[in-house]
Amino acid sequence: MNLQDFEVQYREAMAETLNELQTAVLLLAQVQQKILTIGSSVQTLSERVEEFIADQKAK
């Protein structure tokens, strides 16, 4: 393998790796958003259950 072949292979591998990294970062952002959404839903559900329990105890 000569220097030019090595350079081409290096650049292709680097480009592929950077693309994979970018994909992983985008997926991570989606996961973080989904975690926030689920957390908010759990918090809302918990508040509603607590309110219901308090209402039932007051009766």
mmCIF file of the N, C-alpha and C atoms, coordinates in Angstrom:
data_MODEL
# 
_entry.id   MODEL 
# 
loop_
_atom_site.group_PDB 
_atom_site.id 
_atom_site.type_symbol 
_atom_site.label_atom_id 
_atom_site.label_alt_id 
_atom_site.label_comp_id 
_atom_site.label_asym_id 
_atom_site.label_entity_id 
_atom_site.label_seq_id 
_atom_site.pdbx_PDB_ins_code 
_atom_site.Cartn_x 
_atom_site.Cartn_y 
_atom_site.Cartn_z 
_atom_site.occupancy 
_atom_site.B_iso_or_equiv 
_atom_site.pdbx_formal_charge 
_atom_site.auth_seq_id 
_atom_site.auth_comp_id 
_atom_site.auth_asym_id 
_atom_site.auth_atom_id 
_atom_site.pdbx_PDB_model_num 
ATOM 1   N N  . MET A 1 1  ? 0.852   -1.168 0.000  1.00 0.00 ? 1  MET A N  1 
ATOM 2   C CA . MET A 1 1  ? 0.000   0.000  0.000  1.00 0.00 ? 1  MET A CA 1 
ATOM 3   C C  . MET A 1 1  ? 0.899   1.234  0.000  1.00 0.00 ? 1  MET A C  1 
ATOM 4   N N  . ASN A 1 2  ? 0.582   2.137  -0.907 1.00 0.00 ? 2  ASN A N  1 
ATOM 5   C CA . ASN A 1 2  ? 1.370   3.366  -0.950 1.00 0.00 ? 2  ASN A CA 1 
ATOM 6   C C  . ASN A 1 2  ? 0.702   4.451  -0.105 1.00 0.00 ? 2  ASN A C  1 
ATOM 7   N N  . LEU A 1 3  ? 1.342   5.578  -0.017 1.00 0.00 ? 3  LEU A N  1 
ATOM 8   C CA . LEU A 1 3  ? 0.869   6.667  0.825  1.00 0.00 ? 3  LEU A CA 1 
ATOM 9   C C  . LEU A 1 3  ? -0.503  7.172  0.373  1.00 0.00 ? 3  LEU A C  1 
ATOM 10  N N  . GLN A 1 4  ? -0.725  7.267  -0.935 1.00 0.00 ? 4  GLN A N  1 
ATOM 11  C CA . GLN A 1 4  ? -2.014  7.756  -1.428 1.00 0.00 ? 4  GLN A CA 1 
ATOM 12  C C  . GLN A 1 4  ? -3.152  6.806  -1.060 1.00 0.00 ? 4  GLN A C  1 
ATOM 13  N N  . ASP A 1 5  ? -2.913  5.511  -1.213 1.00 0.00 ? 5  ASP A N  1 
ATOM 14  C CA . ASP A 1 5  ? -3.933  4.523  -0.837 1.00 0.00 ? 5  ASP A CA 1 
ATOM 15  C C  . ASP A 1 5  ? -4.236  4.613  0.659  1.00 0.00 ? 5  ASP A C  1 
ATOM 16  N N  . PHE A 1 6  ? -3.188  4.730  1.450  1.00 0.00 ? 6  PHE A N  1 
ATOM 17  C CA . PHE A 1 6  ? -3.351  4.848  2.890  1.00 0.00 ? 6  PHE A CA 1 
ATOM 18  C C  . PHE A 1 6  ? -4.171  6.086  3.244  1.00 0.00 ? 6  PHE A C  1 
ATOM 19  N N  . GLU A 1 7  ? -3.853  7.197  2.590  1.00 0.00 ? 7  GLU A N  1 
ATOM 20  C CA . GLU A 1 7  ? -4.559  8.450  2.848  1.00 0.00 ? 7  GLU A CA 1 
ATOM 21  C C  . GLU A 1 7  ? -6.039  8.326  2.493  1.00 0.00 ? 7  GLU A C  1 
ATOM 22  N N  . VAL A 1 8  ? -6.344  7.709  1.369  1.00 0.00 ? 8  VAL A N  1 
ATOM 23  C CA . VAL A 1 8  ? -7.732  7.532  0.943  1.00 0.00 ? 8  VAL A CA 1 
ATOM 24  C C  . VAL A 1 8  ? -8.481  6.662  1.948  1.00 0.00 ? 8  VAL A C  1 
ATOM 25  N N  . GLN A 1 9  ? -7.878  5.562  2.350  1.00 0.00 ? 9  GLN A N  1 
ATOM 26  C CA . GLN A 1 9  ? -8.527  4.676  3.320  1.00 0.00 ? 9  GLN A CA 1 
ATOM 27  C C  . GLN A 1 9  ? -8.724  5.378  4.659  1.00 0.00 ? 9  GLN A C  1 
ATOM 28  N N  . TYR A 1 10 ? -7.726  6.135  5.078  1.00 0.00 ? 10 TYR A N  1 
ATOM 29  C CA . TYR A 1 10 ? -7.820  6.883  6.337  1.00 0.00 ? 10 TYR A CA 1 
ATOM 30  C C  . TYR A 1 10 ? -8.963  7.888  6.282  1.00 0.00 ? 10 TYR A C  1 
ATOM 31  N N  . ARG A 1 11 ? -9.040  8.648  5.205  1.00 0.00 ? 11 ARG A N  1 
ATOM 32  C CA . ARG A 1 11 ? -10.087 9.668  5.085  1.00 0.00 ? 11 ARG A CA 1 
ATOM 33  C C  . ARG A 1 11 ? -11.477 9.035  5.023  1.00 0.00 ? 11 ARG A C  1 
ATOM 34  N N  . GLU A 1 12 ? -11.613 7.942  4.318  1.00 0.00 ? 12 GLU A N  1 
ATOM 35  C CA . GLU A 1 12 ? -12.906 7.258  4.241  1.00 0.00 ? 12 GLU A CA 1 
ATOM 36  C C  . GLU A 1 12 ? -13.318 6.709  5.605  1.00 0.00 ? 12 GLU A C  1 
ATOM 37  N N  . ALA A 1 13 ? -12.377 6.109  6.301  1.00 0.00 ? 13 ALA A N  1 
ATOM 38  C CA . ALA A 1 13 ? -12.672 5.570  7.627  1.00 0.00 ? 13 ALA A CA 1 
ATOM 39  C C  . ALA A 1 13 ? -13.022 6.693  8.605  1.00 0.00 ? 13 ALA A C  1 
ATOM 40  N N  . MET A 1 14 ? -12.304 7.794  8.512  1.00 0.00 ? 14 MET A N  1 
ATOM 41  C CA . MET A 1 14 ? -12.568 8.921  9.393  1.00 0.00 ? 14 MET A CA 1 
ATOM 42  C C  . MET A 1 14 ? -13.945 9.522  9.102  1.00 0.00 ? 14 MET A C  1 
ATOM 43  N N  . ALA A 1 15 ? -14.294 9.665  7.844  1.00 0.00 ? 15 ALA A N  1 
ATOM 44  C CA . ALA A 1 15 ? -15.596 10.206 7.469  1.00 0.00 ? 15 ALA A CA 1 
ATOM 45  C C  . ALA A 1 15 ? -16.720 9.293  7.962  1.00 0.00 ? 15 ALA A C  1 
ATOM 46  N N  . GLU A 1 16 ? -16.550 7.999  7.806  1.00 0.00 ? 16 GLU A N  1 
ATOM 47  C CA . GLU A 1 16 ? -17.558 7.042  8.266  1.00 0.00 ? 16 GLU A CA 1 
ATOM 48  C C  . GLU A 1 16 ? -17.706 7.098  9.790  1.00 0.00 ? 16 GLU A C  1 
ATOM 49  N N  . THR A 1 17 ? -16.589 7.161  10.478 1.00 0.00 ? 17 THR A N  1 
ATOM 50  C CA . THR A 1 17 ? -16.623 7.228  11.939 1.00 0.00 ? 17 THR A CA 1 
ATOM 51  C C  . THR A 1 17 ? -17.285 8.509  12.422 1.00 0.00 ? 17 THR A C  1 
ATOM 52  N N  . LEU A 1 18 ? -16.990 9.615  11.787 1.00 0.00 ? 18 LEU A N  1 
ATOM 53  C CA . LEU A 1 18 ? -17.612 10.888 12.168 1.00 0.00 ? 18 LEU A CA 1 
ATOM 54  C C  . LEU A 1 18 ? -19.109 10.884 11.882 1.00 0.00 ? 18 LEU A C  1 
ATOM 55  N N  . ASN A 1 19 ? -19.510 10.261 10.792 1.00 0.00 ? 19 ASN A N  1 
ATOM 56  C CA . ASN A 1 19 ? -20.936 10.127 10.489 1.00 0.00 ? 19 ASN A CA 1 
ATOM 57  C C  . ASN A 1 19 ? -21.640 9.286  11.551 1.00 0.00 ? 19 ASN A C  1 
ATOM 58  N N  . GLU A 1 20 ? -20.997 8.209  11.964 1.00 0.00 ? 20 GLU A N  1 
ATOM 59  C CA . GLU A 1 20 ? -21.568 7.359  13.007 1.00 0.00 ? 20 GLU A CA 1 
ATOM 60  C C  . GLU A 1 20 ? -21.664 8.125  14.324 1.00 0.00 ? 20 GLU A C  1 
ATOM 61  N N  . LEU A 1 21 ? -20.664 8.912  14.636 1.00 0.00 ? 21 LEU A N  1 
ATOM 62  C CA . LEU A 1 21 ? -20.686 9.718  15.848 1.00 0.00 ? 21 LEU A CA 1 
ATOM 63  C C  . LEU A 1 21 ? -21.817 10.736 15.801 1.00 0.00 ? 21 LEU A C  1 
ATOM 64  N N  . GLN A 1 22 ? -21.994 11.376 14.658 1.00 0.00 ? 22 GLN A N  1 
ATOM 65  C CA . GLN A 1 22 ? -23.076 12.352 14.508 1.00 0.00 ? 22 GLN A CA 1 
ATOM 66  C C  . GLN A 1 22 ? -24.438 11.672 14.677 1.00 0.00 ? 22 GLN A C  1 
ATOM 67  N N  . THR A 1 23 ? -24.580 10.495 14.119 1.00 0.00 ? 23 THR A N  1 
ATOM 68  C CA . THR A 1 23 ? -25.827 9.737  14.276 1.00 0.00 ? 23 THR A CA 1 
ATOM 69  C C  . THR A 1 23 ? -26.070 9.414  15.746 1.00 0.00 ? 23 THR A C  1 
ATOM 70  N N  . ALA A 1 24 ? -25.031 8.995  16.447 1.00 0.00 ? 24 ALA A N  1 
ATOM 71  C CA . ALA A 1 24 ? -25.164 8.674  17.868 1.00 0.00 ? 24 ALA A CA 1 
ATOM 72  C C  . ALA A 1 24 ? -25.561 9.904  18.674 1.00 0.00 ? 24 ALA A C  1 
ATOM 73  N N  . VAL A 1 25 ? -24.987 11.050 18.358 1.00 0.00 ? 25 VAL A N  1 
ATOM 74  C CA . VAL A 1 25 ? -25.319 12.285 19.069 1.00 0.00 ? 25 VAL A CA 1 
ATOM 75  C C  . VAL A 1 25 ? -26.782 12.661 18.813 1.00 0.00 ? 25 VAL A C  1 
ATOM 76  N N  . LEU A 1 26 ? -27.248 12.520 17.593 1.00 0.00 ? 26 LEU A N  1 
ATOM 77  C CA . LEU A 1 26 ? -28.645 12.823 17.281 1.00 0.00 ? 26 LEU A CA 1 
ATOM 78  C C  . LEU A 1 26 ? -29.591 11.865 18.001 1.00 0.00 ? 26 LEU A C  1 
ATOM 79  N N  . LEU A 1 27 ? -29.229 10.595 18.042 1.00 0.00 ? 27 LEU A N  1 
ATOM 80  C CA . LEU A 1 27 ? -30.051 9.620  18.761 1.00 0.00 ? 27 LEU A CA 1 
ATOM 81  C C  . LEU A 1 27 ? -30.072 9.922  20.255 1.00 0.00 ? 27 LEU A C  1 
ATOM 82  N N  . LEU A 1 28 ? -28.941 10.330 20.787 1.00 0.00 ? 28 LEU A N  1 
ATOM 83  C CA . LEU A 1 28 ? -28.872 10.688 22.203 1.00 0.00 ? 28 LEU A CA 1 
ATOM 84  C C  . LEU A 1 28 ? -29.803 11.860 22.506 1.00 0.00 ? 28 LEU A C  1 
ATOM 85  N N  . ALA A 1 29 ? -29.827 12.841 21.634 1.00 0.00 ? 29 ALA A N  1 
ATOM 86  C CA . ALA A 1 29 ? -30.717 13.989 21.829 1.00 0.00 ? 29 ALA A CA 1 
ATOM 87  C C  . ALA A 1 29 ? -32.180 13.536 21.824 1.00 0.00 ? 29 ALA A C  1 
ATOM 88  N N  . GLN A 1 30 ? -32.517 12.602 20.951 1.00 0.00 ? 30 GLN A N  1 
ATOM 89  C CA . GLN A 1 30 ? -33.884 12.082 20.910 1.00 0.00 ? 30 GLN A CA 1 
ATOM 90  C C  . GLN A 1 30 ? -34.215 11.325 22.192 1.00 0.00 ? 30 GLN A C  1 
ATOM 91  N N  . VAL A 1 31 ? -33.264 10.542 22.676 1.00 0.00 ? 31 VAL A N  1 
ATOM 92  C CA . VAL A 1 31 ? -33.473 9.788  23.912 1.00 0.00 ? 31 VAL A CA 1 
ATOM 93  C C  . VAL A 1 31 ? -33.648 10.744 25.090 1.00 0.00 ? 31 VAL A C  1 
ATOM 94  N N  . GLN A 1 32 ? -32.824 11.779 25.148 1.00 0.00 ? 32 GLN A N  1 
ATOM 95  C CA . GLN A 1 32 ? -32.949 12.754 26.227 1.00 0.00 ? 32 GLN A CA 1 
ATOM 96  C C  . GLN A 1 32 ? -34.320 13.422 26.206 1.00 0.00 ? 32 GLN A C  1 
ATOM 97  N N  . GLN A 1 33 ? -34.803 13.772 25.040 1.00 0.00 ? 33 GLN A N  1 
ATOM 98  C CA . GLN A 1 33 ? -36.125 14.389 24.928 1.00 0.00 ? 33 GLN A CA 1 
ATOM 99  C C  . GLN A 1 33 ? -37.208 13.415 25.372 1.00 0.00 ? 33 GLN A C  1 
ATOM 100 N N  . LYS A 1 34 ? -37.072 12.161 24.962 1.00 0.00 ? 34 LYS A N  1 
ATOM 101 C CA . LYS A 1 34 ? -38.063 11.149 25.349 1.00 0.00 ? 34 LYS A CA 1 
ATOM 102 C C  . LYS A 1 34 ? -38.053 10.950 26.858 1.00 0.00 ? 34 LYS A C  1 
ATOM 103 N N  . ILE A 1 35 ? -36.878 10.953 27.480 1.00 0.00 ? 35 ILE A N  1 
ATOM 104 C CA . ILE A 1 35 ? -36.780 10.821 28.934 1.00 0.00 ? 35 ILE A CA 1 
ATOM 105 C C  . ILE A 1 35 ? -37.474 11.996 29.615 1.00 0.00 ? 35 ILE A C  1 
ATOM 106 N N  . LEU A 1 36 ? -37.273 13.193 29.114 1.00 0.00 ? 36 LEU A N  1 
ATOM 107 C CA . LEU A 1 36 ? -37.950 14.362 29.683 1.00 0.00 ? 36 LEU A CA 1 
ATOM 108 C C  . LEU A 1 36 ? -39.467 14.246 29.557 1.00 0.00 ? 36 LEU A C  1 
ATOM 109 N N  . THR A 1 37 ? -39.926 13.797 28.414 1.00 0.00 ? 37 THR A N  1 
ATOM 110 C CA . THR A 1 37 ? -41.364 13.634 28.191 1.00 0.00 ? 37 THR A CA 1 
ATOM 111 C C  . THR A 1 37 ? -41.947 12.595 29.139 1.00 0.00 ? 37 THR A C  1 
ATOM 112 N N  . ILE A 1 38 ? -41.281 11.463 29.256 1.00 0.00 ? 38 ILE A N  1 
ATOM 113 C CA . ILE A 1 38 ? -41.761 10.399 30.145 1.00 0.00 ? 38 ILE A CA 1 
ATOM 114 C C  . ILE A 1 38 ? -41.727 10.880 31.597 1.00 0.00 ? 38 ILE A C  1 
ATOM 115 N N  . GLY A 1 39 ? -40.664 11.566 31.983 1.00 0.00 ? 39 GLY A N  1 
ATOM 116 C CA . GLY A 1 39 ? -40.565 12.096 33.342 1.00 0.00 ? 39 GLY A CA 1 
ATOM 117 C C  . GLY A 1 39 ? -41.697 13.042 33.656 1.00 0.00 ? 39 GLY A C  1 
ATOM 118 N N  . SER A 1 40 ? -42.033 13.891 32.725 1.00 0.00 ? 40 SER A N  1 
ATOM 119 C CA . SER A 1 40 ? -43.141 14.825 32.911 1.00 0.00 ? 40 SER A CA 1 
ATOM 120 C C  . SER A 1 40 ? -44.457 14.083 33.054 1.00 0.00 ? 40 SER A C  1 
ATOM 121 N N  . SER A 1 41 ? -44.663 13.054 32.245 1.00 0.00 ? 41 SER A N  1 
ATOM 122 C CA . SER A 1 41 ? -45.882 12.255 32.323 1.00 0.00 ? 41 SER A CA 1 
ATOM 123 C C  . SER A 1 41 ? -45.984 11.547 33.667 1.00 0.00 ? 41 SER A C  1 
ATOM 124 N N  . VAL A 1 42 ? -44.891 10.990 34.138 1.00 0.00 ? 42 VAL A N  1 
ATOM 125 C CA . VAL A 1 42 ? -44.884 10.299 35.433 1.00 0.00 ? 42 VAL A CA 1 
ATOM 126 C C  . VAL A 1 42 ? -45.184 11.291 36.560 1.00 0.00 ? 42 VAL A C  1 
ATOM 127 N N  . GLN A 1 43 ? -44.605 12.464 36.477 1.00 0.00 ? 43 GLN A N  1 
ATOM 128 C CA . GLN A 1 43 ? -44.852 13.484 37.500 1.00 0.00 ? 43 GLN A CA 1 
ATOM 129 C C  . GLN A 1 43 ? -46.324 13.899 37.515 1.00 0.00 ? 43 GLN A C  1 
ATOM 130 N N  . THR A 1 44 ? -46.894 14.125 36.343 1.00 0.00 ? 44 THR A N  1 
ATOM 131 C CA . THR A 1 44 ? -48.314 14.490 36.252 1.00 0.00 ? 44 THR A CA 1 
ATOM 132 C C  . THR A 1 44 ? -49.187 13.376 36.798 1.00 0.00 ? 44 THR A C  1 
ATOM 133 N N  . LEU A 1 45 ? -48.909 12.145 36.416 1.00 0.00 ? 45 LEU A N  1 
ATOM 134 C CA . LEU A 1 45 ? -49.680 11.003 36.901 1.00 0.00 ? 45 LEU A CA 1 
ATOM 135 C C  . LEU A 1 45 ? -49.576 10.893 38.420 1.00 0.00 ? 45 LEU A C  1 
ATOM 136 N N  . SER A 1 46 ? -48.391 11.046 38.944 1.00 0.00 ? 46 SER A N  1 
ATOM 137 C CA . SER A 1 46 ? -48.184 10.971 40.387 1.00 0.00 ? 46 SER A CA 1 
ATOM 138 C C  . SER A 1 46 ? -48.989 12.050 41.115 1.00 0.00 ? 46 SER A C  1 
ATOM 139 N N  . GLU A 1 47 ? -48.980 13.257 40.593 1.00 0.00 ? 47 GLU A N  1 
ATOM 140 C CA . GLU A 1 47 ? -49.742 14.351 41.205 1.00 0.00 ? 47 GLU A CA 1 
ATOM 141 C C  . GLU A 1 47 ? -51.235 14.045 41.198 1.00 0.00 ? 47 GLU A C  1 
ATOM 142 N N  . ARG A 1 48 ? -51.722 13.509 40.098 1.00 0.00 ? 48 ARG A N  1 
ATOM 143 C CA . ARG A 1 48 ? -53.149 13.179 40.006 1.00 0.00 ? 48 ARG A CA 1 
ATOM 144 C C  . ARG A 1 48 ? -53.526 12.069 40.984 1.00 0.00 ? 48 ARG A C  1 
ATOM 145 N N  . VAL A 1 49 ? -52.685 11.073 41.100 1.00 0.00 ? 49 VAL A N  1 
ATOM 146 C CA . VAL A 1 49 ? -52.955 9.985  42.049 1.00 0.00 ? 49 VAL A CA 1 
ATOM 147 C C  . VAL A 1 49 ? -52.939 10.521 43.472 1.00 0.00 ? 49 VAL A C  1 
ATOM 148 N N  . GLU A 1 50 ? -51.976 11.354 43.791 1.00 0.00 ? 50 GLU A N  1 
ATOM 149 C CA . GLU A 1 50 ? -51.907 11.949 45.133 1.00 0.00 ? 50 GLU A CA 1 
ATOM 150 C C  . GLU A 1 50 ? -53.151 12.781 45.418 1.00 0.00 ? 50 GLU A C  1 
ATOM 151 N N  . GLU A 1 51 ? -53.615 13.550 44.452 1.00 0.00 ? 51 GLU A N  1 
ATOM 152 C CA . GLU A 1 51 ? -54.838 14.339 44.619 1.00 0.00 ? 51 GLU A CA 1 
ATOM 153 C C  . GLU A 1 51 ? -56.048 13.428 44.839 1.00 0.00 ? 51 GLU A C  1 
ATOM 154 N N  . PHE A 1 52 ? -56.124 12.364 44.064 1.00 0.00 ? 52 PHE A N  1 
ATOM 155 C CA . PHE A 1 52 ? -57.231 11.420 44.199 1.00 0.00 ? 52 PHE A CA 1 
ATOM 156 C C  . PHE A 1 52 ? -57.221 10.790 45.585 1.00 0.00 ? 52 PHE A C  1 
ATOM 157 N N  . ILE A 1 53 ? -56.067 10.357 46.027 1.00 0.00 ? 53 ILE A N  1 
ATOM 158 C CA . ILE A 1 53 ? -55.963 9.747  47.358 1.00 0.00 ? 53 ILE A CA 1 
ATOM 159 C C  . ILE A 1 53 ? -56.368 10.738 48.438 1.00 0.00 ? 53 ILE A C  1 
ATOM 160 N N  . ALA A 1 54 ? -55.883 11.973 48.320 1.00 0.00 ? 54 ALA A N  1 
ATOM 161 C CA . ALA A 1 54 ? -56.244 12.987 49.299 1.00 0.00 ? 54 ALA A CA 1 
ATOM 162 C C  . ALA A 1 54 ? -57.756 13.235 49.293 1.00 0.00 ? 54 ALA A C  1 
ATOM 163 N N  . ASP A 1 55 ? -58.363 13.288 48.104 1.00 0.00 ? 55 ASP A N  1 
ATOM 164 C CA . ASP A 1 55 ? -59.812 13.486 48.004 1.00 0.00 ? 55 ASP A CA 1 
ATOM 165 C C  . ASP A 1 55 ? -60.576 12.324 48.641 1.00 0.00 ? 55 ASP A C  1 
ATOM 166 N N  . GLN A 1 56 ? -60.096 11.111 48.406 1.00 0.00 ? 56 GLN A N  1 
ATOM 167 C CA . GLN A 1 56 ? -60.770 9.926  48.963 1.00 0.00 ? 56 GLN A CA 1 
ATOM 168 C C  . GLN A 1 56 ? -60.665 9.916  50.480 1.00 0.00 ? 56 GLN A C  1 
ATOM 169 N N  . LYS A 1 57 ? -59.534 10.325 51.012 1.00 0.00 ? 57 LYS A N  1 
ATOM 170 C CA . LYS A 1 57 ? -59.352 10.360 52.461 1.00 0.00 ? 57 LYS A CA 1 
ATOM 171 C C  . LYS A 1 57 ? -60.235 11.444 53.098 1.00 0.00 ? 57 LYS A C  1 
ATOM 172 N N  . ALA A 1 58 ? -60.477 12.539 52.369 1.00 0.00 ? 58 ALA A N  1 
ATOM 173 C CA . ALA A 1 58 ? -61.287 13.637 52.879 1.00 0.00 ? 58 ALA A CA 1 
ATOM 174 C C  . ALA A 1 58 ? -62.761 13.300 52.940 1.00 0.00 ? 58 ALA A C  1 
ATOM 175 N N  . LYS A 1 59 ? -63.175 12.307 52.195 1.00 0.00 ? 59 LYS A N  1 
ATOM 176 C CA . LYS A 1 59 ? -64.603 11.943 52.135 1.00 0.00 ? 59 LYS A CA 1 
ATOM 177 C C  . LYS A 1 59 ? -65.017 11.118 53.329 1.00 0.00 ? 59 LYS A C  1 
# 
